[in-house]
C-alpha cells in the first residue's frame, strides 16, 4: 500500500510518518540495518526474556504491567529493548532520561535526592518497629499515611520525568507532537495497532519504582497512541537490585523483570558458522573493524572460542558484552593470528592456533583494550577523568567492603552458636572459665574485620567529599557507597561481572594458584598498591637488591644477631633500588619486592610518604594450600617475621629487645627471630629516610595476609587488638584475589 500511494503521488499516512520519525529517533539503533531484529537478541543470555513473546496475547487492560530491562552497563540493554519493541510494536517512542531530569531540585517532597531517600528509609524502619503492635497502635496508621504521601509525590515526579522524555523525543515534528497530544482527535484506524514506549537510562531506583507504581495510570494516559495496547519498557543499569521474584516495586502485578547477563558464546558461534555474522556486527555497530564479517569454518571457530575461555584476561573480559563484542572478539578473530605453515596437517594447525591465541588472550597490554574502550562509552565516557577515577575507586571499595561484611556475618553466626552452647558439666564450665581469659576467640576476628571496615569507610567519606567538591556541591560525609557508581554502570548492586571488577582494580591483579607463594605475594602487592591509590597516593613498584633483613643461616642465632648490624650497614651502602621521592608529589608510595626469594622479614614492604614524613609497612604472605594449619606456626613463625613477638597468644610485643647473652636466644627463639626481623626493618627505614630526604620514617602497619577465609580459621588464631597489627583474610583481598582466578588449577579457600 505505501508503494501504491507513492506511485500515485499520494501523501504519506500518519502511520507512515510516525514509523519514519520513530525509526530515525531510535538512537541505540541509528547504525543498525538488520532486517531480522529477533535474531539479534539471542546473542546475550537473558532471564525472563520470554515475557515479550506472550505480552500481547496475555494482556488485559486491568492487568497492565511494565517490562523492566536490567543488567550491567555494556550488556546491551538499550539495543535489546529497542529491537524487542520494534518486533512487537508498530511504532516505538524512545525516551532518554538525562541527568538534569533526576537532579535534586526536580524531586518533589524533598530538597534533594539524598534527603528523600533518607526520609523514606526512616519511615520504613518505623513501620517495621510498629508492625507487631499495628492493631493497637494509632502511630502505625499515621506513619503508613506518611509513607503513602511520599510514594504519591515520588510517582508524580516520575511521571513528570516521563513527560519530559517524550517531549524530547518529538524533536519538533508536528505530526508526532499532535499524535502524542491527547486532545488531537485521530481516527482509531489511523493509529498504530500497538505502540511501545521505552524509558532508557532510568537508573534512579526511585524513578523506576515510581514509573512501575504508576504504570496503569501511564498506560491509560497514553492509550490514545494505539488501537490495541501501549507497551511500556523501563531500562536501566542496576534495576535488578530491586528484584522481588521477577519484578520490581511493591505490587507484584505491576512489572516483569528481564535481566541481561553475559554474551551467549554458543549462539554467537552458531551464527558465525551459518553465515549470520552480520547479526553480531549490527548488534554493536560498524564503527570498529570487523574481521569476522566473513564466514568461518566450525573447527577454526572451535579453536578460537576455546582460547577465549582459556585465556587469562579474555575469560574475564568476555563476561561483559560490550568488552567482548568490541574488543575480545575482534582481537581473537583477526586473520593475522591464523597465518601458519601451509604444509602441516589441519589438526596440528588448529592445535597451534588455539595455543597461540591462549597466549595472546593472556597478555594484559593487548586484552586491556576492552576496559580502555569501555571507559569512553555511554555514561562512563561522559564523565571527567577525575570523576571517573574517583568512581572507579569507590567501585573497588564497594566490592571489598561487600566481601568483608559478608565474612563478618559468618562470625556473628559463630558468636550466636557459641553463646547458645552450654557446657555439659561443671568440669567443662571450669575449663571454659580458665581459658576465656587467655584464648582469643571470634571477638578478635570481629575486631579485626571492624578495623578494616572502619578504614574503608574513612576512604569512602573522603572520596564522596572529593566527588562533591568537584561537582560544586556540598554533601554530608557518609560511609556508604554513593549510587552514582551503579547509575553509570561501574558496578551493580547484586552480581557484578569479573570484567567490571577488573576495571575497578585498574588492572592491578594477577593469577593465583593454591599453594604458589610467589603468585600470592605478587597479588598482595598489587592489592596494596590499589588500596594506596584509593587513598590518594601515587604508587610505584621497586625491586630491592638486598633482603631486609638478610636471611639467617643454620648457624648460631645469637652470633647472627650480633653480626647483623655490620651486614645491614654493608647493604645500606650497596642498595641499588630506586628509592626516590618526587618532591612535587605530596602523597606517594613505593611498594618493594624483597631482593631475594628467601628474605627473613616480610614478603611485601612499602614506604608510605606524606609530605616529609614516611612509614614502612610490611606484609607477611601465606597462601594456604590445605584446609588446616597450625595456630602455633602463626605465633612462632608468621608474626616474628614481621618483628612481632607473641606470648601466650594474647600478649603482642611490637618492639622486642635483644637479650644480654646467648641463653636469651636459646630460651626464647621466637623473640630472637622477631628482634632479628625488627632490626632489619628499622635499618630499611633509616635507608629510606636518607635516600628520600625525609624528616622521619617510622615502622607502620605490620600485616599477615592469608588466603584463608574468615570463617575457615579456628578461634585460637592469634589476632592482636592493636591499630598497627592487622590480619588480612581472603575477604580483605577482594576483588583482587578472585578476578583473575584460573579456571583449571585454582583451589583457593572458598568463601562462606
N, C-alpha and C positions, 0 to 999 in steps of 0.2 A: 504493500500500500504506500509506504513512503516513496518508493521509486516511481510509482504511477503519479503521485502528487507532484513530484519534482519534474516528471516528464511533461506534465500539462501546465507547469509553472504555477501550481497552487501553493499558497503559503504553508509553512510547516505548522502542524498542530501543536497545541500546548504541550502534549505529552512528549513530542519530539524535541521541542525546545528544552523541556525540563531534563530529558535524558542527556542532551548535548551539554547543557550547563553543568549537570551533575558530574558527568564524565571528566570535564575539564577542571573541575574544582576538587576532585578526589586526590589530594596531594600525595598520599603514600603510593598511589598507582600512576602518577604522572608519567613515569618512564616505562610502565608495563604495557605490553602489546599482545599478550597471550589471549587467545580466544577460548581457552579452557581453564577458567579460574578454579573449578573444583579440583582439578589435578594438582594445582599449585599448593593447595592447603594440606597436602598429605605428607609434606617433607619435614614437618616438625611434629614431634609427639605431643598429643593433647589429651587432656582429661575432661570429659563432659561435652566434647565437640559434637556429639550426635544430636544435641538439642536443636541445632539449626535444621536438621532434616525433618524433625517432627513438629517444628514450631507452628506452622500454619495449619497443619491437619488437626492438631490437638487444641488449637487456640479457641478460647471463648472470651468474649468481652469481659465478663465478670471474673475471669481468672487470668487477667493480663499479668505479665511479668517482664522484667528487664533481663537481657542477656549480658552478663558481666564477663569480659575477657581479661584475664590477668596473666602475669608472667614477668620475668625479669626483663630489664632493658636489653634490647637486641634479640629477643626471642621471636619477633615478627608479629607482635600483637596488632599493630595498625594495619599492616598488609593483610593479615588473616581476616580481620574484621571487615575490611573493605571488600575483599574477594567474596567472603560469605554473603555480605549484604548484596553485592551485585548479582550473585547467583540466586538469591531468594527474594529479591525485590526489584521492581522495575526502575525505581528512582531511589538514589541514595543521597541523603543530606549529611554532609560531613562537617562536624563542629569541632574545632580545636580549642582546648582550654589554654589560655595564655596566663602568664604569671600575674598580671595586674588584676585578672578576674578573681583570683583567690587571695588577693592581698588582704592584709588585716582590716583595712578600713571598710572593705566591702562586705564583711561578715556581720550581719545584724546580731544584736543581743550581746555583743562584746566589743571592746575596743580593738582587740587583736585576737589572732587565732589561738595563741597560747592560753590567754585568759578564758576563751570559750571552752577549750579542751579541759582546762583545769576545773572549771565550774561543773562541766558535765561529769568528770570523773568523781568529784566530791559528792555530787548528787547521787551517783550510782553507789558509792560507798555508804552513804547514809541509808539508802534503800536497803542495802544488804544488811546493815546493822538492825534496822527496824523490822525487817521481814518476819522474824519469829513472833513478833507481837502485833502484826498488822491488824488483826481482828479487833484489838482493844486500844489501838493507838491512833489518835487523830493525826499525829505527826506524819505517819506513813502516807496518808492520803494527801497531806499538804505537800510533802516532798515529791510525791508522784506527780502532782499537778505542776510543780516547778519543772520537773523533767519533761513533761508533755509540752509545756510552753517553749522550753529550749529547743526541743525537736521541731516544733512548728516553725520557729524562726530559722532554724537550720534548713528546713525544707524550702522555706520561702527564698532564702539566699541561693540554694541550689538551683531552683527554677529560674532565678534571675540570671545566673551564670549560663544556663541552657539557652535562654532567650538571646543573650549577647553572642553566644557561639553561632547560633543560626543566623543572626543579623550579619555577622562577619562572612558567613558562607554565601549570602546573597550577592555580595560584591557589586551592587549597583544594577543588577539585572532586573528590569521592570517586571517581566513576566514571572520570574521566580519570586520576587517580592510580593506580587499580587497573589500568587499561589499560596504563600505562607500566611498571608493575611486572611484571617477567618471571615472577615466581612465580605471578601470577594465571593460572588455567587457563581462558582464554576459548576457546570452541569456534572452530574455524577459520572457519566460516561466519558468525560474529558479527563478525569483524574486517573492517575496510575492505579492499577489494581492493588498493588502493595507498595509501601514506602518504608525505607529503613532510615532511622536517624542514628548517627554514630557520634558519641561524645568521647573524643580521644584525649589522652593525657589527663584523665580525671584521677590524678594520683592522690589528691587530698581525700583522706578517708571520710571526713565529714561530708564533703561534696558527693562522693559516691553513695554513701548511705542516705543522704538527703534525696538524691535522684531516685534511688530504689524505693524509698518510703513514699515518694510522690508519683510513682510510675503510673498508677491508674488515672490520676489527675492529668498527668502529662499526655497520656495516650488519648484521653477524652478531649483535651485541649487541641490536639493536632489530628483528630480523627478525620477532619475535612481534607487531609492531604492524600487520602487513598479511598478507593471504592470499598475495600475489604478491611485491611488492617495496616497498622503502623508498628513496625518493629523498632525497638529501642535497644541500642548496643552501647554499653559503657565500657571503655577500655582504659586501662591504666596499670602502671608498674606497681607491684606490691599489694594489689587488691585481694590477693589470696589470703592475706593476713586476717581478713575478717570473714574467712570461710566458716560457715556454720552448716556443715553437712551438704556441700554442693551448692551453696547460695551465700549471699551476704545480707546483712540487715536483720532486724528483729523479727520480721514477718517472713516465715519460710515460703510463702506463696508468691512473694513479690520479685524473686530473682532466681536465675540459674547461672551457675558459675562454669566457665570454660577456662582452663589453665594451660598455657603453652609451656612446654618443657624443653628438652634438648632436641637437636636435629635427629631425624629418623634416618640413620645411615643406611639401613637395608632398603628403604623406599627410594632414597637418593640413588643408590647403586642400581636398583632395578630400572629407574627412569633413564639412567645413562646408558645402560645396556640396550634398552629398547629404542633409544634414539629420542627420548623425551627430554633431552638435556636443556632445551630452551626453557623448560619449566623452572628448573633451578636458577637459570640465568635471570629470568624475569622476576623471580621472587625477590631478588635483592638488587636489581637494576644493572644497567650495562656500563656503568662508569668505571669499572675495574676490568682489566684484561681477563678474558675468559678462555683459557686454553682448553677447557672441556666442552666447547661448543661442537666438538666432533663426536662421533660415535666410538665408544671404547669396547674392546673385546672383554668378555667377562673375566678371563684369567688375569688380565692386566689390572682390572679394577679390583679383583680379589686381593692381589698383592698390595695395591695402593691403600685400600681400606684397612687391611690387616696392619700395615705400617702405621697408619694414623692412630689405630687403637693401641699400638705398642710404644710409640714414640713418647719420650719423657714429657715434652711440652705439648705435643699435638693432642694427646689423650686428655689433657687438662683444658686446652682452649676449645676443643670441639664441643664442650658442654654448653657453650653459648652460641646461639645460631648465627649472630652477626659475625663473630670472630671466625666461626667455622666457614661460612659461605664466602666471606670477603678476604680471608687470609689463609687459613689452613688448607682448604681445598684447592684454591688456585696455585699455591706453592707446591703442593704434593702432586698435582696433575700436570705440572709443566713438562713439556716434552724433553726439555734439557736433561732431566734425570733419567730418561728412558734410553738414552744413547748407550750402546754396548757393542761388544764384539758380535758381528753378524754370523760367525761360524760356529758359535756354541749352541747347544741344544736349547729348546724352548723352556724346558723345566729348569735348567741351570740359569737361564737368563732371567726368569721370573723370580727365582730364589735370590739372585744377586740384586734385582731391582728392589725387592722387599727389604733386604738388609740395608741397602744404600739409603732407602727412604726412612727407615727407622733411625739411622744416624742423623739424617737431615732434620727429622722431626724432633730430635733431641738436642739441637743446637739453639740455645737461647736467642742470640742476636738475629737469627733467621725467623724463628717462630714468634718472637715477641712483636712482629708486625701486627698481630691481632690486637693486643692491648693498645699499641700505638695508634692503630686505626680507630679503635673503639672510642678513645677519649676525644676524638674530633667529630663525633657523630651526635646528632639529635640533641637532647637536653644536656648531655655531658659536654658536647662540643661548644655550646653557647656560653659556658662558664669561663671566667677569667682563670689564668694559670694558677693564681694564688688560691682562689676559691676551690678549684678542682683539687689542688694538693691538700688543702685543709679537709675537704670531704673524704678524700681517699684515706687520710689519717684516721678520721672518725670511723670510716668503714672497717679499717683494721682493728680499731679498739672495740667496735661492735662485735666482731667475730671472737675476739679474745675474751671480752667480758662475758659474752654469752656462754662460752665454754667453761670459764671458771665458775660462773653462777650455777651451771648445770652440775659440775663436780661437787660444789658446796652443798647442793640439795641432797646428794648421796650421804654426806657426812651428817646432815641433820637427821636423816633416817636412821643412821647408826646411833646417833645420840638418843633418839627415842627408844630404840631397841635396848640400848644399854640401861636406860633408866627403868624400863619396864621389866627387866630380867632380875628376879630376886634370887639371892643365894639359897642353896638348898639346906645349909646347915650353919650353926654358929661358927664352926671352924672356918668355913669358907668366908663367912662375914668378917671374921677377924683378919683373914689373909687379905681380903679386899681393902679393909681399912688401913692395913700396914702398907700396902702397895700404892694406894691412891696418892700419897704424898711424894712418892719417888718416881712413879711412871707416868709420863705424859701420854694422854690418850687423845681422843678425837678433838679435844679443845685446842691442842697445839696446831692441828691441821686447819681447824676453822679460823684460828687466829692468823695463820699463815695466809689463807685464802682471803681473809678480810683485809690483811695488809696490802696484798696485791690489788684487790678491788679498789681500795682507797686511793692507791697510786693511779689506777686507770681513771677513776672519777676526777681526780685532780687534773689530769691531762684533758679530759673531756671538757671540763669547765673552761680551761684556758683556750682550747680550740673553739668552743662556742663563742667565747668572748672575742677572739680574733676574727671570727667569721662575721659577727655582728658589727664590729668596728669597720670592717671592710665594706659592709653593706650600708654603713652610715646609720645603724640602728643601735638603740640601747636595749640591752636584754639582761634579765636576771641570770646570775651564774647558776647553772644546773649540772647535775651529774648524770643526765640522761642523754642518749644519742639523739640528735635532732632528726626530725622527719625528712629533712632535705636529702639525706643520703638515699632514702628509699624513693623519694619523688623523682630524682634524676636518674635512678637506676644503678647506683653503685653498690647496692646490696638489697636483699629482700628480707622481710621480717621473719619469714619461715625458713625456707631452704634455699640458700644462695649457691649458685654453681661454683665449681672449683675455678672456673675461668675468672669470675669476678673476685674470688678470694685471692687468686694470684695477682690480680691487678691491685688489690688493696695492700698486698705485700710489696708492691713496687718492684716485683721481680726478684726480691731477696728471699729465695728459697732454694732448696736442693733436695735431691732424692736421699732418703734414709732407709737403710735396711736394718733389720733387727740384729743387734749384737755388733754392728760395724761402728766402732768408736769414732773413727776419724770423720765419717759422714755425719754422725750425730754432732760432733764438735763444730763442724762447718755450719750445720743448720742452726745451732745455738748462737754462733757468732753472727749469722745473718739476722736472726730474730732479734738479738740485742741491738744490732745496728738499726733495724726498723723501729724498735721502741725508742731509741735515741732520736731518730728522725721525727717521730711523732711528738717528742718533747721539744722539738725545735732546734736540734743540734745538727751541724754539718758533720757527716761521718766519713771515715776513710779507713781502709784496711792497710795494715802494716805487718810485714813479716820480720820478726826479730832474728838476729844472727845467733844469739845465745838463749839458753833456757834460764828462767828466773824463778827459783834458784836452780843451779845445775843439779842434774840427777845424782843421787847418792850411789855409792858402790857398796859392795858387801863387806867392806872393812869396818873398823870401829866407828860407831855413830858419834862417840864423844870426840874423837880426833877429827872427824869430818866437820863437826860443828866448830871446832877450834880453827880449822883451816878455811872455813867458809868466807870470812871477811876478805882474805887475800885473793881467793878465787873471784869474788864479786868485784873487787877493785880492778882486777885484770879485765873482767868482762866490761866493766864501766868504761875503760879506755878504748876497748876494741869493738864495742857495739856499733854496727853499721846500719841499723834500722832507721827508717826515715822519720825521725822524731822531730817534726817541725810544726810550729803553730803559726797560722796566718793571723797577724795582729788585727786585720780588718774584720775578722770573724769573731764575734763575742762568745758564741757558744759552739764549740767543736768537740769532736770525739774521735780518738784514734783507737781502733779495735785491733789488738795484737794477736798474731798467731805465734805460739812459742817456737823458739829457734830449733828445737829438736822434738822428735816424736815421743821422747821419754822424759819429759820435764817432771820435776818433783812437785812443782806448785800447780796452780790452776791451769786448766786446758785453754781457757779463753781469758785474756787480760784486756783491759780497756782503760785509757786515760780520758777522763771526762773533764773538759776545761770550760770554765765560765769566767770571763774576764781574766784576771791574773791569778786565779786560784784553780786548783785541779784536784782530782781524786783518782785513785786506782781502784777499779772494780775487778774482781777475779771470780771466775766461774769454774767449778769442777763438774765435768760432764760424765754421766753414767747412762749408757744405752743398755738397759737390762734386757737380756735375751730369754730369761727364764721367768716363770711366774713367781718364784720365790727368791728371797735374798736374805742376807744375814744382817739384822739391825746392828750387831756388834761391828760389822765392817763399816757401817756409816759412822759409828762413833770413833773407831780406831784407825780408819784409813781415809774416809772421804773428807771429814771435817779437818783433820790435821793437815791435809794438802792445801787447805786454804788459810793455814796459820791459826786454827782454832782448836783448842783442847777441850774435850768434853769429859766431865767427871760425873759418873752415876746418871748419865742420860739427861740430867736437868741443869747441871752447872756448866756453863759455857764460858771459857776464858779466852777472850779475843786477843790478848797480848801476853802469851806465855813467856816467862823469862828463863834464861839459862841458869841451870843449877851450878853449884860450886865445884863439883867433882864428877868423876866418871860414874860413880854409883847412881847419880841422878838419872843419867841416860839409860842405865840398865834397869832401874826400878820403875821408871815411867817413860817407856819408849814413845808412847803416843804424844806426851807433852814435848819430848825432844824433837820428834818429827814436826810437830806443829811449830815449835820455835824455829827450826831449820827453814821451813817454808816462809814464815813471817819475816825472817831476816832478809831472804831473797826479795820478797815483795817490797820491803822498806827500801832496799837498795835500788830497785827499779823506780820507785817513787822519787828517790834522790836524783837518779839519772834523768827522769822526765822533767824534773824541776829545772835542772841546769840546761838541758837541750832546748826546752820550750820557753825559757826565760819567764818562769812563773814565780810568784812570791812564795807559794807553798803548795805542796802536793800531799794529801793525806790518804790513808787507807780507807776506802769506801765500802761498798756493798760486797759481801762475800756470799756467793750463791752456789748451791748444789742444784744442777739441772738434771733431771732424770726422765726417762721415757715412761715411768710408772704413772698410771692414773691415780688420782687422789683416793679413790675407793678401793685400790688394789694394795695399799700399804697397811701394815699392821699397826696397832695402837701404840707400840713402843718405838716407833720411828722417831729418832731424836730431832725435834724441831724446836729451835730457840724462839723465845718471845723477845726478840731484840730487833731494833729497826735496821741494823746493818747486816743481819744474818737472815738469809732467805732460802727457801726451797722452792724450786720451780718444778712442778709436776707436769705431766703431759698437757693438761688443760691450759697451763700457763704458757705453753709454747705454740698454741694455736693462733692463727691458721697456718703458720709457717711449717709446722711439722707434718701436716697431713695433705697440703695442697698438691704436692708432687709425689705422693706415695706411689711406688711402683705397683703395677697390677699383678706381677708374677711372684716376687720373692720377699714380700714385706709382711711382717707379723708383729708390728708394734703392739704394746699393750692396748687392749680395746678400752674405749670409754665406757662409762657405766650406762 
